[in-house]
Amino acid sequence: MLNQSELNIGTLGHVDHGKTTLAYAISHVWTDVHSESKKRSMTIKLGYSDTVIRKCEENGKATYTVDEKCSDGKQSLPFRRISLLDAPGHETLMATAIAGSSIIDSALFVISSTEPVPMPQTREHLMIINALGIRKVIVVQTKIDVVGKEKAKKSYEQIKAFLKGSVIESAPVIPVMANKGINIDALLEEIAKIEVPHRDIESDPMMYVARSFDINKPGTPIKELLGGVIGGSIVRGKFKVGDEIEIRPGMKSSKDKQRKETYEPIITRITSLGASNQKLDSAIAGGLIAVGTEADPALTKADGLVGQIAGKAGKLPPISTEITIEYHNLERTDIPKQAFKPSEPLILGVGTGTSVGYIKSMKKNRLELLLSHPACIDPKSKIAVMRNFSQRWRLSGYGTVFQ
């Protein structure tokens, strides 16, 4: 049995194009577990699930499924475990989608047959794919059963025309009926072809925190309380149960005389490691992992540590209140060309979190930014940049962090 996922695969695309339904069709897990997501019937937080792609040999041909039985009744064989990261599509939640893109290896780019191509977030998510260098992409054409054969063909042609000239113009386009499970096997076959990226498991470990939880039920006696849990992706190195780790920037400790927030790193110990329902003694880079700790669960509840970095104590990047980025503009025709202004606020997709940065100084494409909250930022990482145009936050470009 495969204990840990080999690939992090994100679902990107416009709101209500069927990303969460597609994730359910693949994993049989509904990723919208957050209460506000259920209330509004849309993905608000990053959702995630694990599944094992299984292989069948039928009539001399390999086919793929997530079921334990093949269509001929024989036992299917585990082939690859994957993690699915379901990102929101709504424009007001683009920052969350940008955050998710920092820990994915490949993407399912979901485009519905029921609406013209491209819709606004379809266009913006393609910009994320281009800007952040996501090259292993499968385009999934959803809801083909809703529109009929001729309109589905027309939508397919629109998709191919939209992708032309982009870095993924040669990506496969797989039409599916996700709610009926039709053609999911063809999609799984394409996922099986994705090459697993090289993982650095020798360096000091580092993990991006994408979710954090208090798993204790209300009324649990103090002696029975379990420590806080963080979930995310190990991007390098290896964690073991019993390891001492540091989480940065950690917990807010105070404000100084200039009323700036100061944070104190959290030093804790790993008490458990898990992938889906699988308990692990150790976990390496790749896939989504739940890390149980001795930390106060009050710190991890309600995603309180999202956007932070966990790793070996003393081996993480410093906590920063100012950063310098080299800004790269995205060529967009739907927003005006507008010079940056001193003190202009920007929404920044930093690792798995978002932050507000204010422009301190500008020199050509180099921006010095003051952060509204301290952050622990991996040097040379890419940061998505959103600007406010006519009181709407729009993805305008990305920045590369200077050391």
GUSE-706705 format. One record per residue: chain; residue number from 0; x, y, z of N, C-alpha, C in turn. Coordinates in steps of 0.05 Angstrom, whole numbers. Example, Ala and Ser with C-alpha at 12.3 -4.5 7.8 and 13.67 -1.06 7.14 Angstrom:
<pts>
  ch    i     n_u     n_v     n_w    ca_u    ca_v    ca_w     c_u     c_v     c_w
   A    0     264    -114     156     246     -90     156     264     -66     156
   A    1     257     -45     142     273     -21     143     258       1     157
</pts>
This chain:
<pts>
  ch    i     n_u     n_v     n_w    ca_u    ca_v    ca_w     c_u     c_v     c_w
   A    0      17     -24       0       0       0       0      18      25       0
   A    1       9      45     -15      24      70     -16      17      87       8
   A    2      37      93      24      31     107      49      29     137      46
   A    3      42     149      26      43     178      24      39     186      -5
   A    4      25     208      -9      20     218     -36      47     226     -50
   A    5      47     221     -75      70     228     -92      66     255    -105
   A    6      41     263    -109      35     288    -124      15     304    -109
   A    7      19     331    -109      -2     350    -101     -15     361    -126
   A    8     -40     356    -130     -54     365    -154     -76     385    -146
   A    9     -74     409    -157     -94     430    -151    -116     430    -171
   A   10    -140     438    -162    -162     443    -181    -165     474    -183
   A   11    -163     484    -208    -166     512    -213    -188     517    -233
   A   12    -200     540    -232    -221     547    -251    -241     566    -240
   A   13    -260     575    -257    -280     595    -249    -299     583    -229
   A   14    -312     601    -213    -331     592    -193    -354     576    -206
   A   15    -362     555    -192    -385     539    -200    -381     524    -227
   A   16    -355     519    -234    -350     503    -258    -346     473    -251
   A   17    -349     466    -226    -349     438    -219    -324     427    -207
   A   18    -307     444    -195    -281     435    -184    -285     416    -161
   A   19    -303     423    -142    -307     407    -118    -320     381    -126
   A   20    -339     382    -144    -353     357    -154    -333     339    -167
   A   21    -314     350    -183    -294     334    -196    -275     321    -175
   A   22    -267     337    -155    -250     326    -134    -264     302    -120
   A   23    -291     305    -116    -306     283    -104    -307     258    -122
   A   24    -310     263    -148    -311     241    -167    -285     225    -167
   A   25    -263     239    -162    -237     226    -162    -231     212    -135
   A   26    -237     227    -113    -228     217     -87    -250     205     -70
   A   27    -276     210     -78    -299     202     -61    -299     216     -34
   A   28    -286     239     -33    -286     256      -9    -295     284     -17
   A   29    -314     295      -1    -324     322      -6    -306     341       8
   A   30    -291     358      -8    -270     375       3    -281     400      17
   A   31    -306     408      11    -318     431      24    -329     424      52
   A   32    -311     421      72    -319     414      99    -321     438     117
   A   33    -311     461     108    -312     485     124    -341     495     126
   A   34    -350     503     149    -378     510     154    -387     533     135
   A   35    -370     553     131    -378     575     114    -380     566      85
   A   36    -363     548      77    -365     537      50    -392     523      46
   A   37    -400     507      65    -426     493      63    -449     513      62
   A   38    -447     534      79    -469     553      81    -473     568      54
   A   39    -450     575      41    -451     591      17    -450     574      -9
   A   40    -448     547      -5    -446     528     -28    -424     535     -47
   A   41    -401     543     -36    -378     549     -53    -353     545     -36
   A   42    -330     540     -49    -305     535     -34    -295     562     -24
   A   43    -291     564       2    -280     588      15    -251     583      23
   A   44    -247     562      38    -220     554      46    -209     534      26
   A   45    -182     530      27    -171     509      12    -181     482      22
   A   46    -192     465       4    -201     439      12    -181     418       2
   A   47    -179     396      16    -160     376       5    -169     348      13
   A   48    -160     329      -3    -166     301       1    -144     284     -11
   A   49    -143     259      -3    -124     240     -14    -139     217     -28
   A   50    -127     206     -48    -138     182     -60    -116     166     -73
   A   51    -121     140     -77    -102     122     -90    -113     115    -118
   A   52     -97     122    -138    -104     113    -165     -95      84    -168
   A   53    -114      68    -178    -108      39    -179    -109      30    -208
   A   54     -94       9    -214     -90       0    -241    -103     -27    -246
   A   55    -115     -30    -270    -126     -55    -278    -114     -63    -305
   A   56    -112     -89    -310    -103     -99    -336    -127    -114    -348
   A   57    -139    -102    -368    -162    -114    -381    -159    -116    -411
   A   58    -160    -140    -421    -157    -145    -450    -130    -135    -460
   A   59    -110    -138    -443     -83    -130    -451     -78    -100    -450
   A   60     -96     -85    -438     -93     -56    -437     -96     -47    -408
   A   61     -79     -27    -400     -80     -17    -373    -102       4    -371
   A   62    -119       1    -351    -139      21    -345    -136      30    -316
   A   63    -148      52    -309    -144      64    -282    -171      70    -269
   A   64    -171      66    -243    -195      70    -227    -187      79    -199
   A   65    -207      87    -183    -202      91    -154    -217      70    -138
   A   66    -229      51    -151    -244      30    -138    -226       6    -134
   A   67    -232     -10    -114    -215     -33    -108    -220     -56    -127
   A   68    -242     -55    -142    -248     -76    -161    -248     -65    -189
   A   69    -237     -81    -208    -237     -73    -236    -265     -80    -247
   A   70    -270     -71    -272    -297     -76    -284    -302    -106    -288
   A   71    -280    -122    -290    -284    -151    -294    -285    -166    -267
   A   72    -285    -151    -245    -288    -163    -218    -262    -170    -205
   A   73    -240    -167    -219    -214    -173    -207    -205    -151    -189
   A   74    -186    -157    -171    -175    -137    -153    -157    -117    -168
   A   75    -162     -91    -164    -145     -71    -176    -120     -68    -159
   A   76     -98     -59    -171     -72     -56    -157     -66     -27    -152
   A   77     -57     -20    -128     -50       8    -122     -27      17    -141
   A   78     -31      40    -153     -11      51    -171       2      76    -161
   A   79     -14      95    -152      -3     121    -142     -23     134    -124
   A   80     -12     144    -101     -29     160     -83     -25     190     -90
   A   81     -47     205     -92     -45     233     -98     -60     249     -78
   A   82     -53     274     -74     -68     293     -58     -81     313     -76
   A   83    -106     319     -71    -121     339     -86    -125     364     -69
   A   84    -119     387     -81    -122     412     -67    -142     429     -82
   A   85    -165     434     -70    -188     447     -83    -187     477     -77
   A   86    -181     493     -97    -178     522     -93    -204     537    -101
   A   87    -211     558     -87    -235     574     -93    -232     587    -121
   A   88    -255     591    -134    -254     604    -160    -265     632    -160
   A   89    -280     640    -140    -293     666    -139    -273     688    -138
   A   90    -278     710    -152    -258     732    -154    -250     742    -127
   A   91    -268     745    -109    -261     756     -83    -244     737     -66
   A   92    -241     712     -75    -226     692     -61    -201     684     -76
   A   93    -193     701     -96    -170     695    -112    -144     692     -96
   A   94    -142     707     -74    -118     706     -58    -114     678     -46
   A   95    -136     665     -39    -135     637     -29    -126     618     -50
   A   96    -136     622     -75    -128     605     -97     -98     609    -103
   A   97     -88     634    -101     -60     639    -106     -43     625     -85
   A   98     -53     626     -60     -38     613     -38     -36     583     -43
   A   99     -58     570     -53     -57     542     -58     -38     534     -80
   A  100     -34     552     -99     -17     546    -122      13     543    -114
   A  101      20     552     -91      48     551     -83      57     523     -74
   A  102      38     505     -69      45     478     -60      35     456     -79
   A  103      27     463    -103      18     443    -121      39     436    -142
   A  104      40     411    -150      59     402    -170      47     403    -198
   A  105      21     400    -200       7     400    -225     -22     409    -220
   A  106     -38     412    -241     -65     423    -237     -85     411    -256
   A  107    -109     408    -246    -132     403    -263    -146     430    -268
   A  108    -145     439    -292    -157     465    -299    -185     460    -309
   A  109    -204     467    -292    -232     460    -297    -247     482    -311
   A  110    -259     475    -334    -274     494    -351    -301     482    -358
   A  111    -323     496    -351    -350     486    -355    -359     490    -384
   A  112    -375     471    -394    -387     474    -420    -411     492    -421
   A  113    -421     500    -397    -446     515    -395    -443     545    -399
   A  114    -418     555    -399    -413     584    -401    -392     589    -422
   A  115    -392     614    -433    -372     621    -454    -344     619    -443
   A  116    -325     613    -460    -297     610    -452    -281     633    -464
   A  117    -265     648    -447    -261     643    -418    -279     661    -401
   A  118    -287     651    -378    -299     667    -357    -277     681    -341
   A  119    -283     702    -326    -262     718    -313    -242     703    -297
   A  120    -250     685    -279    -231     670    -263    -217     648    -279
   A  121    -230     639    -301    -215     621    -319    -191     635    -330
   A  122    -194     660    -339    -172     675    -349    -151     680    -327
   A  123    -160     688    -303    -141     694    -282    -126     669    -272
   A  124    -140     647    -271    -126     622    -262    -105     613    -283
   A  125    -110     619    -309     -90     613    -329     -66     631    -324
   A  126     -70     656    -316     -48     674    -309     -32     664    -286
   A  127     -46     652    -266     -32     640    -243     -14     617    -253
   A  128     -26     600    -270     -10     577    -281      15     588    -295
   A  129      12     609    -311      35     620    -326      55     632    -307
   A  130      45     649    -288      62     665    -271      78     648    -251
   A  131      65     627    -240      78     611    -219      91     586    -230
   A  132      91     583    -256     106     561    -268      94     533    -266
   A  133      68     531    -265      55     505    -264      53     494    -292
   A  134      69     475    -300      70     466    -327      54     440    -332
   A  135      51     423    -311      38     397    -315       8     401    -309
   A  136      -7     407    -331     -35     414    -328     -52     396    -346
   A  137     -74     387    -335     -95     373    -350    -120     391    -350
   A  138    -130     397    -374    -155     413    -375    -179     394    -375
   A  139    -198     400    -357    -221     383    -354    -246     398    -362
   A  140    -259     389    -382    -284     402    -392    -307     389    -378
   A  141    -321     404    -361    -342     393    -344    -370     400    -355
   A  142    -389     386    -343    -418     391    -348    -426     387    -378
   A  143    -413     369    -391    -420     364    -419    -448     352    -422
   A  144    -457     338    -401    -484     326    -402    -506     347    -400
   A  145    -499     371    -390    -520     392    -386    -526     405    -413
   A  146    -506     408    -431    -509     424    -455    -515     409    -480
   A  147    -510     383    -481    -515     368    -505    -490     367    -523
   A  148    -491     349    -542    -467     342    -559    -457     366    -574
   A  149    -474     381    -589    -464     402    -606    -452     425    -590
   A  150    -465     433    -569    -454     455    -553    -429     447    -538
   A  151    -427     421    -531    -402     411    -518    -379     413    -538
   A  152    -384     406    -563    -363     408    -584    -355     437    -587
   A  153    -374     455    -588    -368     484    -591    -352     494    -568
   A  154    -359     485    -543    -344     493    -519    -315     482    -521
   A  155    -312     458    -530    -285     446    -533    -268     463    -552
   A  156    -280     472    -574    -265     489    -593    -257     515    -580
   A  157    -275     527    -564    -269     552    -550    -246     548    -530
   A  158    -246     525    -517    -224     519    -498    -198     518    -512
   A  159    -197     503    -535    -172     501    -550    -162     528    -560
   A  160    -181     545    -569    -174     571    -578    -163     589    -556
   A  161    -175     586    -532    -167     602    -509    -139     594    -500
   A  162    -132     569    -501    -106     559    -492     -84     565    -512
   A  163     -91     571    -537     -71     575    -557     -52     598    -550
   A  164     -26     593    -552      -6     613    -545       2     613    -516
   A  165     -11     598    -499      -4     596    -471      16     574    -467
   A  166      27     572    -443      46     550    -437      33     523    -436
   A  167       7     522    -435      -7     496    -434     -24     491    -459
   A  168     -17     504    -481     -34     500    -505     -35     471    -515
   A  169     -15     455    -508     -15     427    -516     -26     409    -494
   A  170     -36     420    -473     -47     404    -451     -71     387    -460
   A  171     -74     363    -451     -97     347    -459    -123     359    -448
   A  172    -144     357    -463    -171     367    -454    -189     342    -452
   A  173    -197     337    -427    -213     313    -422    -242     321    -415
   A  174    -262     314    -432    -290     320    -425    -300     299    -405
   A  175    -314     308    -384    -325     290    -364    -353     297    -355
   A  176    -367     277    -344    -392     282    -329    -385     274    -301
   A  177    -375     293    -285    -364     287    -259    -385     276    -240
   A  178    -409     287    -241    -430     278    -222    -440     250    -228
   A  179    -433     239    -252    -441     212    -260    -417     194    -262
   A  180    -393     205    -257    -369     189    -259    -360     180    -287
   A  181    -371     193    -307    -366     185    -335    -340     199    -345
   A  182    -323     183    -356    -297     190    -367    -276     197    -346
   A  183    -282     192    -321    -263     196    -299    -239     177    -303
   A  184    -244     154    -315    -222     135    -320    -202     147    -339
   A  185    -212     162    -359    -194     174    -379    -177     196    -365
   A  186    -190     211    -347    -175     231    -331    -154     218    -314
   A  187    -161     196    -300    -142     182    -283    -118     172    -299
   A  188    -123     164    -324    -102     154    -342     -82     177    -347
   A  189     -92     201    -352     -75     224    -357     -59     232    -331
   A  190     -72     230    -308     -58     236    -283     -36     216    -279
   A  191     -41     191    -286     -21     170    -283       4     175    -300
   A  192       1     191    -321      24     197    -338      42     219    -327
   A  193      32     234    -307      47     257    -297      72     247    -283
   A  194      95     259    -291     120     251    -279     122     263    -251
   A  195     130     247    -232     133     256    -204     158     273    -202
   A  196     157     298    -192     180     315    -191     201     304    -171
   A  197     226     312    -175     247     304    -157     242     318    -130
   A  198     245     303    -108     241     314     -81     268     314     -67
   A  199     274     336     -54     297     339     -37     290     329      -9
   A  200     300     305      -2     293     294      24     317     295      43
   A  201     339     306      34     364     307      50     367     333      65
   A  202     356     355      54     360     381      67     343     383      93
   A  203     348     404     108     332     409     132     302     412     124
   A  204     284     399     139     256     399     130     243     426     132
   A  205     224     430     113     207     454     114     180     447     103
   A  206     159     458     116     132     452     108     116     478     107
   A  207     100     481      86      81     503      84      55     495      98
   A  208      46     511     117      21     505     131      -3     516     115
   A  209     -20     497     105     -43     505      90     -69     505     106
   A  210     -71     489     127     -94     489     145     -83     483     174
   A  211     -99     490     194     -92     483     221    -118     479     237
   A  212    -117     461     257    -141     452     270    -138     448     300
   A  213    -160     450     314    -163     440     341    -182     416     338
   A  214    -172     392     342    -188     368     337    -203     359     362
   A  215    -201     373     384    -215     366     408    -244     374     407
   A  216    -261     356     417    -290     362     418    -295     380     442
   A  217    -315     398     440    -323     414     463    -329     397     487
   A  218    -319     406     511    -324     391     536    -304     370     542
   A  219    -283     366     524    -263     346     530    -248     353     555
   A  220    -245     334     574    -230     340     599    -201     348     592
   A  221    -190     366     609    -164     378     604    -142     356     600
   A  222    -144     335     617    -124     314     616    -125     298     590
   A  223    -147     299     576    -151     284     551    -147     301     526
   A  224    -141     327     529    -138     344     506    -113     336     490
   A  225    -117     338     463     -95     332     445     -84     359     434
   A  226     -58     359     427     -46     383     417     -56     391     390
   A  227     -49     415     381     -58     426     356     -47     411     332
   A  228     -62     411     310     -54     397     285     -50     418     263
   A  229     -29     415     248     -24     431     224     -24     413     200
   A  230     -35     423     178     -36     407     153     -24     423     130
   A  231     -10     409     113       3     423      90      21     405      75
   A  232      40     416      62      58     401      45      87     405      53
   A  233     101     383      57     130     384      62     144     389      35
   A  234     158     412      33     170     418       7     199     408       5
   A  235     211     402      28     237     390      28     242     376      54
   A  236     261     357      54     268     343      79     249     322      88
   A  237     251     316     114     236     293     125     229     299     154
   A  238     204     293     162     195     295     190     192     267     201
   A  239     197     265     227     192     239     241     177     245     267
   A  240     161     226     275     147     229     301     168     231     323
   A  241     165     251     340     184     256     361     203     279     355
   A  242     204     288     330     221     311     323     212     336     336
   A  243     231     352     345     225     379     354     224     398     329
   A  244     203     413     327     200     431     304     194     460     314
   A  245     198     478     295     192     506     300     171     515     279
   A  246     152     531     288     132     543     269     136     573     270
   A  247     141     584     246     146     613     244     126     626     225
   A  248     119     651     230     128     669     251     117     662     279
   A  249      97     644     281      88     635     307      65     651     317
   A  250      65     656     343      42     670     356      49     699     362
   A  251      28     715     359      32     744     364      37     748     394
   A  252      59     762     401      66     765     429      59     792     440
   A  253      63     813     423      57     840     433      60     860     410
   A  254      56     885     417      61     907     398      82     925     411
   A  255     101     934     394     122     951     405     113     980     406
   A  256     131     998     413     123    1027     417     112    1039     391
   A  257     120    1029     368     109    1039     343      84    1024     335
   A  258      74    1009     353      49     993     350      52     972     328
   A  259      77     963     323      82     941     304      79     915     319
   A  260      66     895     305      63     869     317      89     854     319
   A  261      93     840     340     117     823     342     107     794     347
   A  262     121     775     336     113     747     337     136     731     350
   A  263     127     710     364     146     692     377     143     664     364
   A  264     164     653     353     162     626     341     152     605     361
   A  265     137     586     351     127     564     368     146     541     366
   A  266     156     532     389     173     508     390     156     486     401
   A  267     154     464     387     137     442     395     149     415     386
   A  268     135     394     391     145     367     383     123     353     367
   A  269     131     337     347     112     322     331     103     297     347
   A  270      77     295     350      66     272     364      53     251     345
   A  271      47     260     320      35     241     301      38     253     273
   A  272      38     235     253      39     242     225      18     226     211
   A  273       3     238     193     -18     223     179     -22     233     151
   A  274     -29     215     133     -37     221     105     -64     208     101
   A  275     -85     224      98    -112     214      97    -117     199     123
   A  276    -124     174     122    -129     158     147    -105     141     154
   A  277     -83     145     140     -59     129     144     -40     141     165
   A  278     -34     127     186     -14     136     205      14     130     196
   A  279      32     150     200      59     147     190      79     151     213
   A  280     102     138     212     124     143     231     141     166     221
   A  281     142     169     194     158     191     183     144     199     157
   A  282     150     224     148     138     234     123     160     251     109
   A  283     161     247      82     181     261      66     166     282      49
   A  284     182     298      34     171     318      17     153     305      -4
   A  285     131     320      -9     111     310     -28      85     302     -15
   A  286      63     310     -26      37     302     -15      29     320       8
   A  287       4     318      16      -7     333      38      -6     316      64
   A  288       3     328      85       8     314     110      -5     328     134
   A  289     -17     313     152     -27     324     177      -6     319     199
   A  290       2     340     213      23     337     234      10     344     261
   A  291       8     323     278      -1     328     305      22     338     322
   A  292      17     357     339      38     370     355      30     371     385
   A  293      49     380     401      43     386     429      34     415     434
   A  294      32     430     412      25     458     414      -4     462     425
   A  295      -8     484     439     -34     491     449     -54     492     426
   A  296     -76     476     427     -95     475     405    -109     502     401
   A  297    -108     520     420    -120     546     417    -105     562     395
   A  298     -79     555     390     -63     568     370     -70     558     342
   A  299     -78     533     340     -83     521     313    -112     522     305
   A  300    -130     528     323    -158     526     316    -166     546     294
   A  301    -186     539     278    -197     556     258    -176     567     239
   A  302    -157     550     231    -137     558     212    -119     581     222
   A  303    -115     581     248     -99     603     260     -70     604     251
   A  304     -59     582     241     -31     582     233     -27     580     203
   A  305     -48     584     187     -46     583     158     -27     604     148
   A  306     -10     597     129      10     615     118      37     614     132
   A  307      39     599     154      64     598     168      81     575     157
   A  308     106     573     166     125     553     157     134     537     182
   A  309     135     511     178     145     493     200     170     479     190
   A  310     188     475     209     213     461     202     230     456     227
   A  311     255     448     222     273     443     244     280     469     258
   A  312     280     468     285     284     492     301     311     505     293
   A  313     310     531     288     334     546     282     343     544     253
   A  314     328     530     236     337     526     208     317     538     188
   A  315     298     554     198     279     567     180     288     595     172
   A  316     277     606     151     284     634     144     276     653     166
   A  317     289     676     168     282     695     189     254     707     186
   A  318     243     717     208     217     731     207     221     759     196
   A  319     206     766     175     210     791     161     185     810     165
   A  320     191     835     168     170     856     167     172     873     142
   A  321     195     870     128     199     883     102     212     863      83
   A  322     203     865      58     215     848      37     220     865      12
   A  323     238     856      -5     243     868     -31     237     847     -53
   A  324     221     855     -72     214     837     -94     221     849    -121
   A  325     228     832    -140     230     841    -168     203     835    -180
   A  326     189     856    -189     161     853    -198     160     848    -227
   A  327     143     828    -235     139     821    -263     109     826    -269
   A  328     104     843    -287      77     850    -294      64     830    -313
   A  329      38     824    -309      24     807    -327      11     825    -349
   A  330      13     816    -373       1     832    -395     -29     826    -395
   A  331     -45     846    -386     -74     843    -385     -87     866    -399
   A  332    -108     860    -414    -122     881    -428    -147     890    -413
   A  333    -154     876    -391    -178     882    -376    -173     899    -352
   A  334    -148     907    -347    -143     926    -325    -124     948    -336
   A  335    -126     972    -326    -110     994    -337     -80     991    -329
   A  336     -63    1002    -346     -35    1004    -340     -31    1027    -321
   A  337     -21    1022    -297     -21    1042    -276       5    1039    -260
   A  338      19    1061    -257      45    1061    -242      39    1057    -213
   A  339      58    1045    -199      56    1041    -170      59    1069    -156
   A  340      46    1071    -133      47    1095    -118      59    1090     -90
   A  341      73    1109     -79      83    1105     -52      61    1099     -32
   A  342      65    1080     -15      46    1071       6      22    1056      -6
   A  343      22    1050     -31       0    1035     -43      -2    1008     -31
   A  344     -26     999     -22     -29     972     -11     -31     951     -33
   A  345     -19     928     -28     -20     906     -46     -27     881     -31
   A  346     -43     863     -43     -48     837     -30     -28     818     -42
   A  347     -14     804     -24       8     787     -32       1     758     -25
   A  348       5     740     -45       2     711     -40      30     701     -32
   A  349      34     697      -6      60     690       5      59     661      15
   A  350      72     643       1      71     615       9      42     605       8
   A  351      32     595      31       4     586      32     -14     607      46
   A  352      -3     631      50     -19     651      63     -21     676      46
   A  353     -36     695      56     -38     721      43     -31     743      63
   A  354     -21     765      52     -13     787      70     -18     813      54
   A  355     -18     835      69     -19     861      56       8     874      58
   A  356      18     884      36      43     898      36      39     927      26
   A  357      54     945      37      52     973      29      79     981      16
   A  358      77     995      -6     102    1003     -21     117    1024      -5
   A  359     142    1017       2     160    1035      16     177    1051      -4
   A  360     187    1037     -24     203    1051     -45     202    1035     -70
   A  361     208    1048     -93     207    1035    -119     231    1044    -135
   A  362     243    1025    -149     265    1030    -167     263    1011    -190
   A  363     254    1021    -213     248    1005    -237     228     983    -228
   A  364     236     958    -231     218     936    -224     222     925    -196
   A  365     239     939    -181     245     930    -154     227     945    -134
   A  366     212     930    -118     194     943     -98     203     935     -70
   A  367     206     955     -52     209     949     -24     182     952     -10
   A  368     175     931       4     148     930      16     149     927      46
   A  369     131     942      59     127     938      88     103     920      92
   A  370     106     899     107      85     879     111      67     887     134
   A  371      41     883     131      22     889     153      26     870     176
   A  372      35     845     171      40     826     192      67     813     186
   A  373      83     807     206     109     793     201     104     766     187
   A  374     123     759     170     120     733     155     147     720     153
   A  375     147     694     152     171     678     147     170     669     118
   A  376     188     680     102     187     676      73     212     662      63
   A  377     208     641      48     230     626      37     243     643      15
   A  378     270     648      17     283     665      -3     279     654     -32
   A  379     277     672     -51     274     666     -79     247     655     -86
   A  380     228     654     -67     202     644     -73     187     665     -90
   A  381     166     656    -104     150     673    -120     125     682    -104
   A  382     119     708    -107      96     719     -92      77     731    -112
   A  383      51     722    -111      31     734    -129      23     761    -118
   A  384      18     780    -136      12     808    -128     -15     816    -140
   A  385     -33     825    -122     -59     835    -130     -60     865    -124
   A  386     -71     881    -143     -74     910    -140    -104     917    -141
   A  387    -110     940    -129    -138     950    -129    -143     968    -152
   A  388    -160     960    -170    -169     976    -192    -199     980    -190
   A  389    -207    1006    -188    -235    1013    -186    -249     996    -164
   A  390    -235     994    -141    -245     981    -117    -250     951    -121
   A  391    -234     939    -139    -234     910    -142    -205     901    -142
   A  392    -200     880    -127    -173     869    -126    -169     850    -149
   A  393    -148     856    -165    -142     840    -189    -113     830    -189
   A  394    -109     806    -199     -82     796    -202     -68     812    -223
   A  395     -46     825    -216     -32     842    -235      -4     832    -243
   A  396       7     815    -226      34     804    -232      44     787    -209
   A  397      70     783    -210      83     767    -188     110     779    -183
   A  398     121     772    -159     147     782    -152     165     759    -143
   A  399     191     762    -148     211     743    -138     225     756    -115
   A  400     227     742     -93     238     754     -68     268     754     -70
   A  401     280     777     -62     309     780     -60     318     770     -33
   A  402     341     756     -32     352     748      -6     362     771      10
</pts>
